[in-house]
Amino acid sequence: MSKSLLLMICILTGILVLACSKADTNRNANAVGTSNSTAPAPAGSVVTNRNTNSTAATAEKIGVEECDAYIAAYEACVSSKVPEAQRAQYQNSLSQLRSSWKKLAENPATKGTLASACKTAHDQAKASMKAYNCTF
């Protein structure tokens, strides 16, 4: 069981690191994209798509109370506090995390360790999302 918990923590940490590192990349890409006169049109279509994906993703529950609470708090933070230029990357990472947690929750062998992995993710998010004044 400890190996599966360690695996979960490694996967979660990797996803969070990717989310943070890609957010910086997006900032640079958006700065370049903003200088183009066509930037406002794609941004509007992206917002529409993100809202649709967010609504669909919000309805999907993991089935583990700690994970569902974490995802709801994280989504609220990203939707209300993260700047628009970085929001898509955080939502994409959260979608990937939700998908992997959903698969782990479906497996009886890993479902037991999922609650502690979600608690760990929650604690890490408290620290990493402080920059956006999010409270968990």
C-alpha positions as a Markdown table, in Angstrom:
| # | Residue | x | y | z |
|---|---|---|---|---|
| 1 | Met | 0.0 | 0.0 | 0.0 |
| 2 | Ser | 2.8 | 2.4 | 0.7 |
| 3 | Lys | 4.1 | 2.0 | -2.8 |
| 4 | Ser | 0.8 | 3.0 | -4.3 |
| 5 | Leu | 0.6 | 6.0 | -2.0 |
| 6 | Leu | 4.2 | 7.0 | -3.0 |
| 7 | Leu | 3.2 | 6.6 | -6.6 |
| 8 | Met | 0.1 | 8.8 | -6.1 |
| 9 | Ile | 2.2 | 11.5 | -4.4 |
| 10 | Cys | 4.8 | 11.4 | -7.2 |
| 11 | Ile | 2.1 | 11.7 | -9.9 |
| 12 | Leu | 0.4 | 14.5 | -8.1 |
| 13 | Thr | 3.6 | 16.4 | -7.5 |
| 14 | Gly | 4.5 | 16.0 | -11.2 |
| 15 | Ile | 1.2 | 17.3 | -12.3 |
| 16 | Leu | 1.5 | 20.3 | -10.0 |
| 17 | Val | 5.0 | 21.0 | -11.2 |
| 18 | Leu | 3.9 | 20.8 | -14.8 |
| 19 | Ala | 1.0 | 23.2 | -14.1 |
| 20 | Cys | 3.3 | 25.7 | -12.5 |
| 21 | Ser | 6.0 | 25.5 | -15.2 |
| 22 | Lys | 3.5 | 25.7 | -18.1 |
| 23 | Ala | 1.8 | 28.7 | -16.5 |
| 24 | Asp | 5.1 | 30.7 | -17.0 |
| 25 | Thr | 5.3 | 29.5 | -20.6 |
| 26 | Asn | 1.7 | 30.6 | -21.2 |
| 27 | Arg | 2.5 | 34.0 | -19.9 |
| 28 | Asn | 5.2 | 34.4 | -22.5 |
| 29 | Ala | 3.0 | 33.0 | -25.3 |
| 30 | Asn | 0.1 | 35.2 | -24.3 |
| 31 | Ala | 2.4 | 38.3 | -24.3 |
| 32 | Val | 3.4 | 37.5 | -27.8 |
| 33 | Gly | -0.2 | 36.7 | -28.8 |
| 34 | Thr | -1.5 | 40.0 | -27.3 |
| 35 | Ser | 0.7 | 42.0 | -29.7 |
| 36 | Asn | -1.2 | 40.6 | -32.6 |
| 37 | Ser | -4.4 | 42.3 | -33.7 |
| 38 | Thr | -6.2 | 39.0 | -34.0 |
| 39 | Ala | -5.7 | 38.0 | -30.3 |
| 40 | Pro | -9.1 | 39.1 | -29.0 |
| 41 | Ala | -11.1 | 36.8 | -31.3 |
| 42 | Pro | -9.4 | 33.6 | -30.2 |
| 43 | Ala | -9.5 | 34.6 | -26.6 |
| 44 | Gly | -13.3 | 34.9 | -26.7 |
| 45 | Ser | -13.6 | 31.4 | -28.2 |
| 46 | Val | -11.3 | 29.9 | -25.7 |
| 47 | Val | -13.3 | 31.4 | -22.8 |
| 48 | Thr | -16.4 | 29.9 | -24.2 |
| 49 | Asn | -14.7 | 26.5 | -24.5 |
| 50 | Arg | -13.2 | 26.7 | -21.0 |
| 51 | Asn | -16.5 | 27.5 | -19.4 |
| 52 | Thr | -18.1 | 24.5 | -21.1 |
| 53 | Asn | -15.3 | 22.2 | -20.1 |
| 54 | Ser | -15.3 | 23.6 | -16.5 |
| 55 | Thr | -19.0 | 23.0 | -16.2 |
| 56 | Ala | -18.8 | 19.5 | -17.5 |
| 57 | Ala | -15.8 | 18.7 | -15.3 |
| 58 | Thr | -17.5 | 20.2 | -12.2 |
| 59 | Ala | -20.3 | 17.8 | -12.5 |
| 60 | Glu | -17.9 | 14.8 | -12.6 |
| 61 | Lys | -17.2 | 13.6 | -9.0 |
| 62 | Ile | -14.4 | 11.3 | -8.0 |
| 63 | Gly | -16.4 | 9.5 | -5.3 |
| 64 | Val | -13.9 | 10.2 | -2.5 |
| 65 | Glu | -15.0 | 13.1 | -0.3 |
| 66 | Glu | -11.5 | 14.5 | 0.2 |
| 67 | Cys | -10.8 | 14.5 | -3.5 |
| 68 | Asp | -14.1 | 16.1 | -4.4 |
| 69 | Ala | -13.6 | 18.8 | -1.8 |
| 70 | Tyr | -10.1 | 19.5 | -3.1 |
| 71 | Ile | -11.2 | 19.7 | -6.7 |
| 72 | Ala | -14.2 | 22.0 | -5.8 |
| 73 | Ala | -11.9 | 24.4 | -3.8 |
| 74 | Tyr | -9.2 | 24.4 | -6.5 |
| 75 | Glu | -11.7 | 25.1 | -9.3 |
| 76 | Ala | -13.2 | 28.0 | -7.3 |
| 77 | Cys | -9.8 | 29.4 | -6.8 |
| 78 | Val | -8.8 | 29.1 | -10.4 |
| 79 | Ser | -12.1 | 30.5 | -11.7 |
| 80 | Ser | -12.1 | 33.5 | -9.4 |
| 81 | Lys | -8.5 | 34.4 | -8.6 |
| 82 | Val | -6.1 | 33.1 | -11.3 |
| 83 | Pro | -5.5 | 35.6 | -14.1 |
| 84 | Glu | -7.2 | 34.8 | -17.3 |
| 85 | Ala | -3.9 | 34.3 | -19.2 |
| 86 | Gln | -3.0 | 31.4 | -16.9 |
| 87 | Arg | -6.4 | 30.0 | -16.1 |
| 88 | Ala | -6.6 | 27.5 | -19.0 |
| 89 | Gln | -3.4 | 25.8 | -18.0 |
| 90 | Tyr | -4.5 | 25.3 | -14.4 |
| 91 | Gln | -7.9 | 24.0 | -15.6 |
| 92 | Asn | -6.2 | 21.6 | -18.0 |
| 93 | Ser | -4.0 | 20.3 | -15.2 |
| 94 | Leu | -7.0 | 19.9 | -12.9 |
| 95 | Ser | -8.8 | 18.0 | -15.6 |
| 96 | Gln | -5.9 | 15.6 | -16.0 |
| 97 | Leu | -5.7 | 15.2 | -12.2 |
| 98 | Arg | -9.4 | 14.5 | -12.0 |
| 99 | Ser | -9.2 | 11.9 | -14.7 |
| 100 | Ser | -6.3 | 10.0 | -13.0 |
| 101 | Trp | -8.0 | 10.2 | -9.6 |
| 102 | Lys | -11.2 | 8.9 | -11.1 |
| 103 | Lys | -9.4 | 5.9 | -12.5 |
| 104 | Leu | -7.7 | 5.3 | -9.2 |
| 105 | Ala | -11.0 | 5.6 | -7.3 |
| 106 | Glu | -12.5 | 2.9 | -9.6 |
| 107 | Asn | -9.8 | 0.5 | -8.6 |
| 108 | Pro | -10.5 | -1.1 | -5.1 |
| 109 | Ala | -6.8 | -1.6 | -4.5 |
| 110 | Thr | -5.9 | 2.1 | -4.9 |
| 111 | Lys | -9.1 | 3.7 | -3.7 |
| 112 | Gly | -8.1 | 3.4 | 0.0 |
| 113 | Thr | -4.9 | 5.4 | -0.5 |
| 114 | Leu | -6.6 | 8.1 | -2.6 |
| 115 | Ala | -8.0 | 10.1 | 0.4 |
| 116 | Ser | -4.6 | 10.6 | 1.9 |
| 117 | Ala | -3.2 | 11.6 | -1.6 |
| 118 | Cys | -6.0 | 14.2 | -2.0 |
| 119 | Lys | -5.2 | 15.5 | 1.5 |
| 120 | Thr | -1.6 | 15.9 | 0.5 |
| 121 | Ala | -2.6 | 17.7 | -2.7 |
| 122 | His | -4.9 | 19.9 | -0.7 |
| 123 | Asp | -2.0 | 20.9 | 1.6 |
| 124 | Gln | 0.4 | 21.5 | -1.3 |
| 125 | Ala | -2.2 | 23.7 | -3.1 |
| 126 | Lys | -2.7 | 25.8 | 0.0 |
| 127 | Ala | 1.0 | 26.8 | -0.3 |
| 128 | Ser | 1.3 | 27.0 | -4.1 |
| 129 | Met | -1.9 | 29.0 | -4.6 |
| 130 | Lys | -1.2 | 31.6 | -1.9 |
| 131 | Ala | 0.2 | 33.7 | -4.6 |
| 132 | Tyr | -3.3 | 34.1 | -5.9 |
| 133 | Asn | -4.8 | 34.8 | -2.5 |
| 134 | Cys | -6.7 | 31.5 | -2.5 |
| 135 | Thr | -7.8 | 30.0 | 0.7 |
| 136 | Phe | -8.6 | 26.3 | 0.9 |
